[in-house]
Amino acid sequence: RMAHRVLIFAGTVVILITLFVWLIYMPKTAEIKSLTTQLDKLEKQLSIAKRMARNLEKLEKDLAEAQGDLQLALRLLPTTSEIPNLLKSITKLGNDSNLEFLLFSPQREVSREYFIEIPVNIEVRGGYHDVALFFDKVSKLDRIVNVVNVSMVPVQSTSTTLKTTCKSLTYRFKE
């Protein structure tokens, strides 16, 4: 009888352990494995998102810097409608510098990658210091104006009056 009870007890324990393993332990182990895999995927996604967030901060900073550069360029590069006023300003600066304009001829615009170049052939008559003063005033304009290909020759062999030819280059933003 005692052996019989021990066998029944042992059988019951084995059945309970078997039921526990099949009904509780094995499903939970599979769920734990699935959750662990899901956790690994989420950690990888989080790592990628953190990396992207760091890059986003840098990209936002770069964007703000580029927008600042663009605003500066837009201030320095006139729009199409501002070109006539800029050319009038250059002419006025020459007249204010006691120069006589012999030629002031805007040329065909030259398209560059990010801007349009507007060349103007200029020929003036006046003293050396007046020409230098004119170039100095042009360099201080709010807009970018470069003076290139400068040539100065005396009007007469003994004259202090010079005939100066040059090309001014101004630029406008490519719209």
C-alpha positions as CSV (number, residue, x, y, z in Angstrom):
1,R,0.0,0.0,0.0
2,M,2.7,2.5,0.8
3,A,4.5,1.6,-2.4
4,H,1.3,2.1,-4.2
5,R,0.8,5.6,-2.6
6,V,4.4,6.5,-3.4
7,L,3.8,5.5,-7.1
8,I,0.6,7.5,-7.3
9,F,2.3,10.5,-5.7
10,A,5.3,10.2,-8.0
11,G,3.0,9.7,-11.0
12,T,1.0,12.8,-10.1
13,V,4.2,14.8,-9.6
14,V,5.5,13.6,-13.0
15,I,2.2,14.4,-14.7
16,L,2.1,17.9,-13.0
17,I,5.7,18.6,-14.1
18,T,5.0,17.4,-17.6
19,L,1.8,19.6,-17.8
20,F,3.8,22.5,-16.4
21,V,6.6,22.0,-19.0
22,W,4.2,21.6,-21.9
23,L,1.5,24.1,-20.9
24,I,3.5,26.9,-19.2
25,Y,7.3,26.6,-19.5
26,M,7.6,25.8,-23.2
27,P,5.2,28.5,-24.4
28,K,6.8,31.1,-22.1
29,T,10.3,30.1,-23.4
30,A,9.1,30.6,-27.0
31,E,7.6,33.9,-26.0
32,I,10.8,34.9,-24.2
33,K,12.8,34.0,-27.3
34,S,10.4,36.0,-29.5
35,L,10.5,39.0,-27.2
36,T,14.4,38.8,-27.0
37,T,14.5,38.8,-30.9
38,Q,12.1,41.7,-31.0
39,L,14.1,43.5,-28.3
40,D,17.3,43.1,-30.3
41,K,15.6,44.5,-33.4
42,L,14.3,47.5,-31.4
43,E,17.7,48.1,-29.9
44,K,19.2,48.2,-33.4
45,Q,16.5,50.5,-34.6
46,L,17.1,52.7,-31.5
47,S,20.8,52.8,-32.3
48,I,20.1,53.8,-35.9
49,A,17.6,56.4,-34.7
50,K,20.2,57.9,-32.3
51,R,22.8,58.0,-35.0
52,M,20.2,59.7,-37.3
53,A,19.3,62.1,-34.5
54,R,23.0,63.1,-34.1
55,N,23.2,63.5,-37.9
56,L,19.9,65.5,-37.9
57,E,21.4,68.0,-35.4
58,K,24.4,68.4,-37.7
59,L,22.2,68.6,-40.8
60,E,20.0,71.2,-39.1
61,K,23.1,73.2,-38.2
62,D,24.4,72.9,-41.7
63,L,21.1,73.9,-43.1
64,A,20.9,77.0,-40.9
65,E,24.5,77.9,-41.9
66,A,23.6,77.4,-45.6
67,Q,20.5,79.5,-45.2
68,G,22.6,82.2,-43.6
69,D,25.1,82.0,-46.5
70,L,22.2,82.3,-49.0
71,Q,20.8,85.3,-47.2
72,L,24.2,87.0,-47.3
73,A,24.6,86.1,-51.0
74,L,21.1,87.5,-51.7
75,R,22.1,90.8,-50.0
76,L,25.3,91.0,-52.0
77,L,23.9,89.8,-55.3
78,P,21.2,92.1,-56.6
79,T,18.1,90.9,-58.3
80,T,17.3,91.6,-61.9
81,S,15.2,94.6,-61.0
82,E,18.1,96.1,-59.0
83,I,20.7,96.0,-61.8
84,P,19.7,99.4,-63.4
85,N,19.9,101.2,-60.0
86,L,23.3,99.6,-59.3
87,L,24.6,100.7,-62.7
88,K,23.3,104.2,-62.0
89,S,25.1,104.2,-58.7
90,I,28.4,103.3,-60.4
91,T,27.9,106.1,-62.9
92,K,27.1,108.5,-60.1
93,L,30.2,107.5,-58.2
94,G,32.3,108.2,-61.3
95,N,30.7,111.6,-61.7
96,D,31.2,112.4,-58.0
97,S,34.9,111.4,-58.4
98,N,35.3,114.1,-61.1
99,L,35.5,111.6,-63.9
100,E,34.1,112.1,-67.4
101,F,32.4,109.0,-68.8
102,L,33.4,108.3,-72.4
103,L,31.8,104.8,-72.5
104,F,29.5,102.9,-70.2
105,S,28.3,99.9,-72.0
106,P,26.6,96.9,-70.2
107,Q,27.4,93.7,-72.1
108,R,25.6,90.4,-72.5
109,E,25.0,88.5,-69.2
110,V,27.2,85.4,-68.6
111,S,25.5,82.5,-66.9
112,R,27.6,80.8,-64.2
113,E,26.6,77.8,-62.0
114,Y,25.0,79.8,-59.2
115,F,24.9,83.3,-60.4
116,I,24.7,85.6,-63.5
117,E,27.7,87.8,-64.3
118,I,27.0,91.2,-65.7
119,P,30.0,92.8,-67.4
120,V,30.1,96.5,-68.1
121,N,32.7,98.1,-70.3
122,I,33.8,101.5,-68.9
123,E,36.0,104.2,-70.3
124,V,36.5,107.4,-68.3
125,R,38.7,110.4,-68.4
126,G,40.2,112.0,-65.3
127,G,43.2,112.2,-63.0
128,Y,44.9,109.2,-61.5
129,H,43.7,110.1,-58.0
130,D,40.1,110.6,-59.2
131,V,40.2,107.2,-60.9
132,A,41.6,105.6,-57.7
133,L,38.9,107.4,-55.6
134,F,36.2,106.0,-58.0
135,F,37.6,102.4,-57.7
136,D,37.7,102.8,-53.9
137,K,34.0,104.0,-53.9
138,V,33.0,101.1,-56.1
139,S,34.7,98.6,-53.8
140,K,32.6,99.9,-50.9
141,L,29.2,99.4,-52.6
142,D,26.8,97.1,-50.8
143,R,26.8,94.8,-53.8
144,I,29.7,92.9,-55.3
145,V,31.3,94.8,-58.1
146,N,34.8,93.8,-59.3
147,V,36.9,96.0,-61.6
148,V,39.1,94.1,-64.0
149,N,41.3,94.7,-67.1
150,V,42.3,98.2,-66.0
151,S,44.3,100.2,-68.6
152,M,45.4,103.8,-68.0
153,V,47.0,105.9,-70.7
154,P,47.6,109.7,-70.8
155,V,45.3,111.6,-73.0
156,Q,48.3,113.5,-74.3
157,S,52.0,112.7,-73.8
158,T,52.5,115.5,-71.3
159,S,49.0,115.4,-69.7
160,T,48.2,114.3,-66.2
161,T,44.7,113.4,-67.4
162,L,44.3,109.7,-68.1
163,K,42.0,107.7,-70.3
164,T,41.1,104.7,-68.2
165,T,39.4,101.6,-69.7
166,C,38.2,98.8,-67.5
167,K,35.5,96.2,-67.2
168,S,33.3,96.1,-64.1
169,L,31.7,92.8,-63.2
170,T,28.7,92.7,-61.1
171,Y,26.6,89.7,-60.3
172,R,23.0,88.8,-59.7
173,F,21.5,85.7,-58.2
174,K,20.4,83.1,-60.6
175,E,16.6,82.8,-60.1
